[in-house]
Amino acid sequence: ASPHLASLTDLNFDSCGLDDASVQALAAALQQGTHLSALTRICISRNVQVGDGGMCALAGALRHGSSHLLCLNSLYLSSCGISDQGVTALAEALQHGSHLSTLTILHLEDNCFSNEGMRALANALACSPHLSSLQALSLGSTRFSGIGIADLADTLTH
């Protein structure tokens, strides 16, 4: 990233027609963008073609961008066509990304992950001490059932 973007705090690509290839390019920029240390918010919501390929790439950038994504507090990933594979990759990034301790908002509503993805997310929430700042978790209009709710409820009670 250009050093001229050192003050950039918000990347908003809401409803921009992004697909998996464009999010893979964005993820590569995030992973290499040492001048993005002020970035607090990423929004790629309402880009249904992002899918698991884009989400896995973004999760990789989140997991390995530890030296410069220290201020990231909001991830808006609603309506991105993310299924179990994508949300599981995100959950692994959240669980192992110690630099994500500033994350307060995670929006995943209107995606197509099921109980398997919810279980991975619940496990990340339960096991990661780095997610203690999380204040808002939005999961509406996804495809998990009572089993997924039970996994999340178990996380919330322990």
N, C-alpha and C positions, 0 to 999 in steps of 0.2 A: 504494500500500500504506500501511497505517496505520503511523505512526511507532512504535506500540506493538509492532510486529513487527520492530523493528530487530535483535533478537537471534536471529531465526529462522535456523537453519542447515540444516534438513532439510525438504523437501517430499516426502512419500511418499504416492503415490496408487496403489500396487500393487493390482491387481485390484479397482478401484473402479467399473468399468463406464463409464469415460470414453469419449467418442467424439470425433470431429473437432471438433465445436462446443465441447465443454467444454475441449479443449486449446487451441483458438483463444482462448477467454476467459482461460485460464491464461497463454497467451503474451502477450496484451495486458497482463495484470497484471505479468508479469515485465519487459516492455519499459518500462512506466511506473513500476514500483515502485522508486523511488529509495531507499526505506527497507529494501531487501532486500540490502544490501551484505554481510551476514554469511552469506548463503546459500551452502552448500558442496555440497549434494546435491539432485538432482531425480530422483525415481523415478516413472515412469508405466508401468512394466512390467505385463504381463498385462492389457492393455486393448486387445483386438484391433480394436475399432472406431475407434481413433485414426486409423489409415490415413495416407495421404499428405497429406490436407488438414491434419490436426492436426500432423503432423511438419513440414510446410512452415511453418506458423505458428510452431511452437516454434523452428525453425531461424532464422526471421526475428528472433525475440526474442533468441536467442543471438547472432546476428550484430550486432544493433543495441543490445544492452543493455550496451554497453561501459563506461558510467559507474558501473554498480552491480553487475555480476555478476563482480567481480574475484576472488572467492574460490571460485568454482564449481570443484569438483574431481571430481565424480562425476555421470555421466549414465547412468541405467538406463532403457533403451528397448527391452527385450526383449518379444517377443510383442505387438507393437503394430500388426501388419498393415501394416508399412512396406514399400513396394516400391521400385523403382529411383528413381522421382520423389522420394520422401521422403528416401531415403538420399543422393541427389545434393544436395538442398537442405541437408541436415545437413553434408555434406562441404564445400560452399561456405561455410557458416557457420564451420566449423572452420578452413578454410583462411584466411579473411579476418578472423577474430575475434581480434585481438591480445590482448584481455582474457581469452581462454580459455587463457592460458599456464599456468594452475594445474591444468588438467584432467589427472587421473591415471588415471581409470577411465571406460571407454566400453563399455557392454554393449548389443549389438545382436542377440543371438542370437534364434533362432526368429522371424525376420521373413522376408518373401518377396521380398527383392531378389536380383537375379541378377548376372551378370558386369558388366553396365553399371553398376549401383550400386557393386559392388566396385571397379571401375576408378576411379570418382569418389572413393571413399573412399581408395583407395591413392594416388591423385594428391594428395589433400589431405594425407595423411600424409607423402608425399615432398616436397611443396613448401612446407609451412607450418613456419616456424621456431617458431611459437607452440605447437606440439604436442610440444615436446621433453620435457615432463614426463610424457607419457602412459606409464603403466606396465602397464595391463591393457586389452586389447582383446578382447572376447568376441564371436565371430562364429558360434558353433555353430548347427546346424539352420537355415541359410539356404539359398538356392537357387543360389549361384554354383558354378561347376564348376572344372575344372583351369585354365581361362583366367583366372578370377578369382584363383585361388591363385597363378598365375604373375605376375599384376599385383602382388599383395601381396608375393610373394617378391622381385620386382624392387625394390620399395620397401625391403624389409628389408635387401637387400644393397648398397644405394647410400647 
